[in-house]
Amino acid sequence: MSLFQPLPNYKISSRNKTLNLSEPHIMGILNVTPDSFSDGGRFNAVENAVAHCQQMMDNGATIIDIGGESTRPNADTVSTTEELQRVVPVVQAIRQHCGDDIWLSIDTSNPEVMQAAFDAGADIWNDVRALKRTDAAELAASLDIPVMLMHMRGEPTTMNNLAQYDNVIDEVSTELTTRIKEVTRLGVKQENIIIDPGFGFAKNYEHHCALLSQLDSLQALGLPMMFGISRKRFLGEVLTNSGVKTVQTTQAIERDAVGTAAGIFALQQGASIIRTHNVSMMQQAVALWSQLSAYHHEHCIINTNTR
């Protein structure tokens, strides 16, 4: 496989917008929770959330992923009322201050929250539970918006006990395929589905290594892919196992460089959307990949064909 293989020719549409996924896109993470594993509490206030959104847009994000419920292992459950209070005012404020061009994704499994967020201006549903909650798939079909279906087993409170695979690549692919069939039977359009392999969810270190090194296998599903590994434990394990001495603490922010590298590996294997906390760093890496890719296809392929 070429390092500069073109991204698959997909697109998504929502409201009156279309996003060309044959080009790489950066999804900036905006947590409006007090207990996120990485930046909990920093952007709870609406004005802070809007300012951070604008900064990520300036740094190159085309999608902002807003989450009002932490899905880290053993995270506390959040009531519908509380999640609504966290998410909806932020969506409204971003639309008011940042305009309609930015794509807003809502990281939720709660249909009531998604409906309210959509009414406030959201474009995409990002669901770590893959629309498994009651009425979620039916609502996704009714809203007719892009949905991100993530691979996970169980719940955040039980998923680590379910990280048992004979072949993680085959089983993730099979389980995603099954879920895609289930939601399409309930009315979700195939062209609205984006897959997420679920890094950090029901997978251990070896599973992550296998999945990241063979991510291109999931292109066989024939759907666009979002890749989200930013600041997750696996990246810390990579640094620890490699004996990287420059990392002095266990703070998640110290994993940004290795997470950016992982994002480029995913991009090379067909992931169109890279979800990250550090948009600026990812933008620089994507810029390099894009320019080298363009050079490769303009010069190297032409030279090969004329020999």
C-alpha positions as a Python dict, from the first residue, in 0.01 Angstrom:
ca = {
    (1, 'M'): (0, 0, 0),
    (2, 'S'): (134, 343, -98),
    (3, 'L'): (200, 591, 181),
    (4, 'F'): (6, 842, -28),
    (5, 'Q'): (-291, 639, -139),
    (6, 'P'): (-582, 875, -216),
    (7, 'L'): (-859, 891, 39),
    (8, 'P'): (-1179, 710, -64),
    (9, 'N'): (-1423, 925, -261),
    (10, 'Y'): (-1699, 979, -5),
    (11, 'K'): (-1906, 1279, 98),
    (12, 'I'): (-2162, 1357, 366),
    (13, 'S'): (-2447, 1606, 363),
    (14, 'S'): (-2643, 1777, 637),
    (15, 'R'): (-2890, 2063, 612),
    (16, 'N'): (-2763, 2261, 310),
    (17, 'K'): (-2396, 2161, 343),
    (18, 'T'): (-2180, 1894, 184),
    (19, 'L'): (-1841, 1781, 313),
    (20, 'N'): (-1599, 1622, 67),
    (21, 'L'): (-1434, 1330, 246),
    (22, 'S'): (-1186, 1260, -31),
    (23, 'E'): (-989, 1530, 150),
    (24, 'P'): (-871, 1499, 513),
    (25, 'H'): (-1072, 1678, 781),
    (26, 'I'): (-985, 1757, 1141),
    (27, 'M'): (-1251, 1717, 1408),
    (28, 'G'): (-1173, 1931, 1712),
    (29, 'I'): (-1285, 1797, 2051),
    (30, 'L'): (-1492, 2029, 2270),
    (31, 'N'): (-1571, 1864, 2602),
    (32, 'V'): (-1828, 2051, 2810),
    (33, 'T'): (-1804, 1805, 3098),
    (34, 'P'): (-1650, 1850, 3443),
    (35, 'D'): (-1496, 1499, 3437),
    (36, 'S'): (-1343, 1436, 3096),
    (37, 'F'): (-1020, 1235, 3129),
    (38, 'S'): (-821, 1503, 2945),
    (39, 'D'): (-967, 1851, 2983),
    (40, 'G'): (-1269, 1818, 3210),
    (41, 'G'): (-1399, 2151, 3339),
    (42, 'R'): (-1195, 2380, 3113),
    (43, 'F'): (-1479, 2462, 2874),
    (44, 'N'): (-1791, 2427, 3090),
    (45, 'A'): (-1873, 2797, 3067),
    (46, 'V'): (-2042, 2884, 2739),
    (47, 'E'): (-1808, 3175, 2664),
    (48, 'N'): (-1502, 2951, 2716),
    (49, 'A'): (-1651, 2686, 2490),
    (50, 'V'): (-1720, 2937, 2212),
    (51, 'A'): (-1370, 3084, 2239),
    (52, 'H'): (-1213, 2739, 2218),
    (53, 'C'): (-1434, 2649, 1922),
    (54, 'Q'): (-1321, 2962, 1739),
    (55, 'Q'): (-957, 2884, 1818),
    (56, 'M'): (-993, 2532, 1677),
    (57, 'M'): (-1163, 2670, 1366),
    (58, 'D'): (-877, 2916, 1320),
    (59, 'N'): (-634, 2626, 1355),
    (60, 'G'): (-799, 2424, 1080),
    (61, 'A'): (-1087, 2223, 1226),
    (62, 'T'): (-1381, 2174, 990),
    (63, 'I'): (-1583, 1977, 1247),
    (64, 'I'): (-1630, 2048, 1618),
    (65, 'D'): (-1734, 1750, 1832),
    (66, 'I'): (-1928, 1864, 2139),
    (67, 'G'): (-1966, 1620, 2427),
    (68, 'G'): (-2165, 1659, 2746),
    (69, 'E'): (-2111, 1311, 2891),
    (70, 'S'): (-1775, 1156, 2969),
    (71, 'T'): (-1734, 805, 2827),
    (72, 'R'): (-1404, 728, 2995),
    (73, 'P'): (-1391, 395, 3183),
    (74, 'N'): (-1608, 400, 3498),
    (75, 'A'): (-1739, 751, 3426),
    (76, 'D'): (-2047, 863, 3619),
    (77, 'T'): (-2377, 856, 3433),
    (78, 'V'): (-2530, 1190, 3343),
    (79, 'S'): (-2901, 1270, 3354),
    (80, 'T'): (-3076, 1383, 3039),
    (81, 'T'): (-3151, 1720, 3198),
    (82, 'E'): (-2788, 1778, 3289),
    (83, 'E'): (-2657, 1675, 2948),
    (84, 'L'): (-2908, 1905, 2778),
    (85, 'Q'): (-2798, 2194, 3000),
    (86, 'R'): (-2436, 2134, 2908),
    (87, 'V'): (-2472, 2084, 2534),
    (88, 'V'): (-2760, 2287, 2391),
    (89, 'P'): (-2652, 2638, 2507),
    (90, 'V'): (-2306, 2573, 2360),
    (91, 'V'): (-2449, 2469, 2022),
    (92, 'Q'): (-2671, 2778, 2017),
    (93, 'A'): (-2384, 3008, 2110),
    (94, 'I'): (-2146, 2860, 1852),
    (95, 'R'): (-2404, 2902, 1579),
    (96, 'Q'): (-2461, 3262, 1689),
    (97, 'H'): (-2094, 3360, 1716),
    (98, 'C'): (-1916, 3127, 1472),
    (99, 'G'): (-2169, 3098, 1191),
    (100, 'D'): (-2324, 2812, 996),
    (101, 'D'): (-2023, 2692, 795),
    (102, 'I'): (-1857, 2499, 1078),
    (103, 'W'): (-1985, 2142, 1111),
    (104, 'L'): (-2110, 2063, 1461),
    (105, 'S'): (-2105, 1704, 1581),
    (106, 'I'): (-2272, 1592, 1903),
    (107, 'D'): (-2101, 1319, 2103),
    (108, 'T'): (-2402, 1162, 2271),
    (109, 'S'): (-2601, 840, 2292),
    (110, 'N'): (-2914, 1013, 2417),
    (111, 'P'): (-3183, 1066, 2149),
    (112, 'E'): (-3346, 1348, 2346),
    (113, 'V'): (-3016, 1535, 2364),
    (114, 'M'): (-2952, 1480, 1994),
    (115, 'Q'): (-3297, 1606, 1899),
    (116, 'A'): (-3249, 1924, 2103),
    (117, 'A'): (-2898, 1975, 1968),
    (118, 'F'): (-3019, 1928, 1613),
    (119, 'D'): (-3293, 2185, 1673),
    (120, 'A'): (-3020, 2422, 1798),
    (121, 'G'): (-2810, 2373, 1484),
    (122, 'A'): (-2606, 2050, 1509),
    (123, 'D'): (-2516, 1860, 1191),
    (124, 'I'): (-2373, 1518, 1289),
    (125, 'W'): (-2453, 1253, 1549),
    (126, 'N'): (-2142, 1088, 1697),
    (127, 'D'): (-2258, 792, 1906),
    (128, 'V'): (-2013, 566, 2089),
    (129, 'R'): (-2301, 323, 2146),
    (130, 'A'): (-2383, 307, 1774),
    (131, 'L'): (-2751, 408, 1813),
    (132, 'K'): (-2829, 118, 2047),
    (133, 'R'): (-3036, 314, 2296),
    (134, 'T'): (-3413, 302, 2263),
    (135, 'D'): (-3541, 507, 1966),
    (136, 'A'): (-3191, 625, 1870),
    (137, 'A'): (-3177, 461, 1528),
    (138, 'E'): (-3531, 571, 1448),
    (139, 'L'): (-3444, 930, 1537),
    (140, 'A'): (-3127, 919, 1326),
    (141, 'A'): (-3337, 801, 1033),
    (142, 'S'): (-3590, 1078, 1092),
    (143, 'L'): (-3328, 1353, 1121),
    (144, 'D'): (-3155, 1225, 806),
    (145, 'I'): (-2811, 1346, 918),
    (146, 'P'): (-2466, 1183, 917),
    (147, 'V'): (-2413, 940, 1206),
    (148, 'M'): (-2086, 801, 1340),
    (149, 'L'): (-2123, 440, 1452),
    (150, 'M'): (-1846, 335, 1688),
    (151, 'H'): (-1738, -16, 1773),
    (152, 'M'): (-1768, -93, 2143),
    (153, 'R'): (-1868, -388, 2356),
    (154, 'G'): (-2082, -329, 2662),
    (155, 'E'): (-2079, 7, 2839),
    (156, 'P'): (-1791, 227, 2961),
    (157, 'T'): (-1834, 63, 3302),
    (158, 'T'): (-1800, -293, 3164),
    (159, 'M'): (-1608, -261, 2835),
    (160, 'N'): (-1261, -340, 2971),
    (161, 'N'): (-1381, -684, 3078),
    (162, 'L'): (-1502, -753, 2724),
    (163, 'A'): (-1171, -690, 2546),
    (164, 'Q'): (-1133, -1052, 2435),
    (165, 'Y'): (-1082, -1133, 2067),
    (166, 'D'): (-949, -1421, 1860),
    (167, 'N'): (-888, -1180, 1571),
    (168, 'V'): (-958, -818, 1657),
    (169, 'I'): (-957, -697, 1295),
    (170, 'D'): (-1209, -954, 1177),
    (171, 'E'): (-1431, -921, 1482),
    (172, 'V'): (-1444, -542, 1479),
    (173, 'S'): (-1528, -554, 1109),
    (174, 'T'): (-1796, -819, 1159),
    (175, 'E'): (-1955, -642, 1455),
    (176, 'L'): (-1960, -308, 1273),
    (177, 'T'): (-2115, -478, 969),
    (178, 'T'): (-2386, -630, 1185),
    (179, 'R'): (-2467, -295, 1342),
    (180, 'I'): (-2474, -120, 1004),
    (181, 'K'): (-2727, -375, 879),
    (182, 'E'): (-2939, -329, 1191),
    (183, 'V'): (-2959, 50, 1169),
    (184, 'T'): (-3020, 54, 795),
    (185, 'R'): (-3313, -184, 848),
    (186, 'L'): (-3449, 80, 1088),
    (187, 'G'): (-3426, 351, 823),
    (188, 'V'): (-3078, 502, 856),
    (189, 'K'): (-2941, 567, 508),
    (190, 'Q'): (-2616, 394, 416),
    (191, 'E'): (-2477, 719, 276),
    (192, 'N'): (-2522, 883, 618),
    (193, 'I'): (-2302, 634, 804),
    (194, 'I'): (-1942, 695, 912),
    (195, 'I'): (-1761, 414, 1094),
    (196, 'D'): (-1538, 453, 1399),
    (197, 'P'): (-1319, 153, 1498),
    (198, 'G'): (-1349, 250, 1864),
    (199, 'F'): (-995, 304, 1988),
    (200, 'G'): (-1001, 313, 2366),
    (201, 'F'): (-1321, 111, 2393),
    (202, 'A'): (-1313, -261, 2481),
    (203, 'K'): (-959, -306, 2347),
    (204, 'N'): (-621, -358, 2512),
    (205, 'Y'): (-269, -262, 2403),
    (206, 'E'): (-222, -555, 2167),
    (207, 'H'): (-566, -501, 2011),
    (208, 'H'): (-485, -136, 1947),
    (209, 'C'): (-153, -223, 1784),
    (210, 'A'): (-321, -476, 1555),
    (211, 'L'): (-606, -242, 1468),
    (212, 'L'): (-389, 62, 1395),
    (213, 'S'): (-143, -137, 1185),
    (214, 'Q'): (-423, -293, 976),
    (215, 'L'): (-680, -15, 974),
    (216, 'D'): (-704, -20, 596),
    (217, 'S'): (-884, -357, 626),
    (218, 'L'): (-1194, -167, 735),
    (219, 'Q'): (-1213, 2, 395),
    (220, 'A'): (-1383, -319, 281),
    (221, 'L'): (-1697, -197, 461),
    (222, 'G'): (-1734, 68, 191),
    (223, 'L'): (-1798, 359, 428),
    (224, 'P'): (-1604, 669, 539),
    (225, 'M'): (-1401, 634, 858),
    (226, 'M'): (-1342, 860, 1156),
    (227, 'F'): (-1032, 797, 1368),
    (228, 'G'): (-1024, 903, 1732),
    (229, 'I'): (-730, 813, 1954),
    (230, 'S'): (-635, 1154, 2091),
    (231, 'R'): (-473, 1144, 2437),
    (232, 'K'): (-599, 792, 2510),
    (233, 'R'): (-429, 544, 2740),
    (234, 'F'): (-288, 336, 2455),
    (235, 'L'): (-68, 629, 2350),
    (236, 'G'): (71, 653, 2702),
    (237, 'E'): (143, 280, 2693),
    (238, 'V'): (330, 324, 2364),
    (239, 'L'): (554, 588, 2522),
    (240, 'T'): (610, 382, 2838),
    (241, 'N'): (686, 62, 2646),
    (242, 'S'): (926, 253, 2420),
    (243, 'G'): (1118, 400, 2713),
    (244, 'V'): (1063, 760, 2603),
    (245, 'K'): (1235, 955, 2879),
    (246, 'T'): (1118, 1302, 2777),
    (247, 'V'): (769, 1228, 2906),
    (248, 'Q'): (790, 1325, 3270),
    (249, 'T'): (432, 1281, 3388),
    (250, 'T'): (122, 1080, 3311),
    (251, 'Q'): (-72, 1384, 3192),
    (252, 'A'): (-281, 1306, 2884),
    (253, 'I'): (-167, 1626, 2710),
    (254, 'E'): (184, 1477, 2681),
    (255, 'R'): (44, 1224, 2433),
    (256, 'D'): (-35, 1481, 2163),
    (257, 'A'): (273, 1420, 1949),
    (258, 'V'): (233, 1042, 1941),
    (259, 'G'): (-140, 1088, 1885),
    (260, 'T'): (-71, 1313, 1588),
    (261, 'A'): (158, 1048, 1439),
    (262, 'A'): (-116, 790, 1488),
    (263, 'G'): (-358, 1022, 1309),
    (264, 'I'): (-131, 1032, 1004),
    (265, 'F'): (-102, 652, 1006),
    (266, 'A'): (-482, 639, 1005),
    (267, 'L'): (-503, 894, 725),
    (268, 'Q'): (-267, 683, 516),
    (269, 'Q'): (-503, 390, 566),
    (270, 'G'): (-821, 565, 456),
    (271, 'A'): (-955, 754, 759),
    (272, 'S'): (-1098, 1083, 629),
    (273, 'I'): (-1175, 1243, 967),
    (274, 'I'): (-917, 1270, 1246),
    (275, 'R'): (-1060, 1357, 1587),
    (276, 'T'): (-815, 1542, 1812),
    (277, 'H'): (-770, 1771, 2110),
    (278, 'N'): (-468, 1943, 1954),
    (279, 'V'): (-601, 2079, 1626),
    (280, 'S'): (-299, 2300, 1557),
    (281, 'M'): (-51, 2012, 1577),
    (282, 'M'): (-270, 1787, 1365),
    (283, 'Q'): (-319, 2061, 1104),
    (284, 'Q'): (58, 2086, 1057),
    (285, 'A'): (93, 1711, 1015),
    (286, 'V'): (-199, 1693, 771),
    (287, 'A'): (-52, 1982, 572),
    (288, 'L'): (272, 1788, 527),
    (289, 'W'): (90, 1467, 430),
    (290, 'S'): (-133, 1653, 183),
    (291, 'Q'): (157, 1829, 11),
    (292, 'L'): (367, 1513, -12),
    (293, 'S'): (64, 1323, -139),
    (294, 'A'): (2, 1582, -411),
    (295, 'Y'): (372, 1574, -508),
    (296, 'H'): (373, 1194, -516),
    (297, 'H'): (73, 1173, -745),
    (298, 'E'): (197, 1450, -972),
    (299, 'H'): (558, 1337, -1008),
    (300, 'C'): (624, 986, -881),
    (301, 'I'): (327, 814, -1046),
    (302, 'I'): (391, 997, -1376),
    (303, 'N'): (759, 894, -1370),
    (304, 'T'): (664, 531, -1300),
    (305, 'N'): (417, 525, -1588),
    (306, 'T'): (667, 670, -1838),
    (307, 'R'): (951, 429, -1769),
}
